[in-house]
Amino acid sequence: MAGVLRMTCFAPQLLMDDLAKAVAFYRDVLGFAFGPPWGGFYAIGRRDGCDIHLKCAPKTAEDRANRHQHDHLDVYAGVEGVDALYEACQGKGATILKPLAPTPWGTKDFYLEDPDGYIIAFGEVVHAAAAAP
């Protein structure tokens, strides 16, 4: 008999130029908790059961530019209390790329940029019927 399948974590791995700077951003602005970096090049942060993996490794400037030009997201996070998170991010000096606003698909979203240029969206479902697949 097959067991019940339940995904317990889905964690993006983002490549960082400066691991210490990235850890500080995700800790101080977004509230992730980190243990000591592994081998000096890898750190895992956790908040509310969500993980993010940060790896010190090069990435191309062309890829970053393309993502910005076309508003390609690197990470989307569903949250409860998006208004409070938006205010906290603004208050901590995060670079907001798209202000908090309702979407046609039933969420309220905002986009920010981390120190390495990754675009992260945070959204909350405000109209469950419109957001359902």
Secondary structure per residue as TSV (DSSP state, phi and psi in degrees):
chain	resnum	aa	ss	phi	psi
A	1	M	-	360.0	128.3
A	2	A	-	-74.8	142.1
A	3	G	-	-79.4	170.4
A	4	V	-	-76.7	132.0
A	5	L	-	-92.6	128.0
A	6	R	-	-143.2	117.8
A	7	M	-	-74.1	129.5
A	8	T	-	-105.5	-13.2
A	9	C	-	-162.5	143.3
A	10	F	-	-138.6	103.2
A	11	A	-	-116.2	120.4
A	12	P	-	-70.4	150.4
A	13	Q	E	-112.2	118.3
A	14	L	E	-108.3	135.5
A	15	L	E	-84.8	130.4
A	16	M	E	-120.9	143.6
A	17	D	S	-77.9	-38.3
A	18	D	-	-131.6	101.5
A	19	L	H	-61.5	-42.9
A	20	A	H	-62.6	-42.1
A	21	K	H	-65.0	-40.9
A	22	A	H	-65.9	-45.3
A	23	V	H	-59.5	-43.3
A	24	A	H	-60.1	-42.4
A	25	F	H	-63.7	-51.8
A	26	Y	H	-67.2	-28.9
A	27	R	H	-78.7	-54.0
A	28	D	H	-79.3	-33.8
A	29	V	T	-92.6	-44.7
A	30	L	T	-103.3	-5.0
A	31	G	-	82.2	19.0
A	32	F	-	-77.8	146.3
A	33	A	E	-103.4	135.9
A	34	F	E	-123.0	143.2
A	35	G	-	-87.5	-173.9
A	36	P	-	-66.1	144.0
A	37	P	-	-60.9	143.5
A	38	W	B	-86.5	123.9
A	39	G	T	61.9	12.4
A	40	G	T	76.6	2.3
A	41	F	T	-131.4	-0.6
A	42	Y	E	-141.5	130.9
A	43	A	E	-137.2	143.4
A	44	I	E	-119.3	125.7
A	45	G	E	-109.3	150.6
A	46	R	E	-137.4	137.4
A	47	R	E	-149.2	127.5
A	48	D	T	51.6	38.4
A	49	G	T	81.5	1.3
A	50	C	E	-104.6	140.8
A	51	D	E	-114.9	153.6
A	52	I	E	-137.2	134.9
A	53	H	E	-108.5	127.6
A	54	L	E	-115.9	127.1
A	55	K	E	-126.4	129.1
A	56	C	E	-76.0	106.9
A	57	A	-	-162.4	150.9
A	58	P	-	-72.8	151.9
A	59	K	-	-137.2	165.1
A	60	T	-	-89.7	141.6
A	61	A	H	-65.2	-32.1
A	62	E	H	-63.3	-41.3
A	63	D	H	-63.7	-44.8
A	64	R	H	-61.0	-45.4
A	65	A	H	-61.8	-42.7
A	66	N	H	-62.7	-42.7
A	67	R	H	-62.0	-42.9
A	68	H	H	-66.1	-43.2
A	69	Q	H	-60.8	-33.8
A	70	H	T	-110.5	12.5
A	71	D	T	51.7	39.5
A	72	H	-	-75.5	130.0
A	73	L	-	-83.4	145.1
A	74	D	S	-94.7	-34.8
A	75	V	E	-145.4	139.6
A	76	Y	E	-121.4	130.1
A	77	A	E	-122.8	124.6
A	78	G	E	-81.7	135.1
A	79	V	-	-135.4	159.2
A	80	E	S	-107.1	128.6
A	81	G	-	89.0	40.9
A	82	V	H	-61.4	-31.6
A	83	D	H	-62.0	-44.4
A	84	A	H	-66.3	-40.8
A	85	L	H	-63.6	-43.0
A	86	Y	H	-58.9	-47.5
A	87	E	H	-62.1	-41.4
A	88	A	H	-63.8	-43.5
A	89	C	H	-63.9	-42.5
A	90	Q	H	-60.7	-45.1
A	91	G	H	-64.8	-25.3
A	92	K	T	-96.3	8.5
A	93	G	T	80.4	19.1
A	94	A	-	-64.1	148.4
A	95	T	E	-81.1	107.4
A	96	I	E	-88.3	121.8
A	97	L	E	-92.7	-33.6
A	98	K	E	-138.0	118.3
A	99	P	E	-64.3	159.6
A	100	L	E	-59.4	126.0
A	101	A	E	-159.5	153.9
A	102	P	E	-69.1	151.5
A	103	T	-	-113.0	160.8
A	104	P	T	-66.4	-18.3
A	105	W	T	-96.3	11.9
A	106	G	S	94.2	17.6
A	107	T	E	-118.8	171.3
A	108	K	E	-123.4	115.5
A	109	D	E	-125.0	158.4
A	110	F	E	-145.2	155.6
A	111	Y	E	-116.3	141.0
A	112	L	E	-132.0	167.9
A	113	E	E	-117.8	132.3
A	114	D	-	-85.3	175.6
A	115	P	T	-61.5	-20.2
A	116	D	T	-97.1	6.0
A	117	G	-	90.7	5.7
A	118	Y	-	-71.6	140.6
A	119	I	E	-99.5	119.7
A	120	I	E	-119.5	127.8
A	121	A	E	-105.6	141.8
A	122	F	E	-122.7	132.2
A	123	G	E	-145.4	156.1
A	124	E	E	-130.7	135.7
A	125	V	E	-70.8	126.0
A	126	V	S	-113.4	-21.2
A	127	H	-	-132.4	91.8
A	128	A	H	-55.2	-39.6
A	129	A	H	-66.1	-37.8
A	130	A	H	-73.2	-28.4
A	131	A	H	-89.6	-10.4
A	132	A	-	-69.8	142.6
A	133	P	-	-71.3	360.0
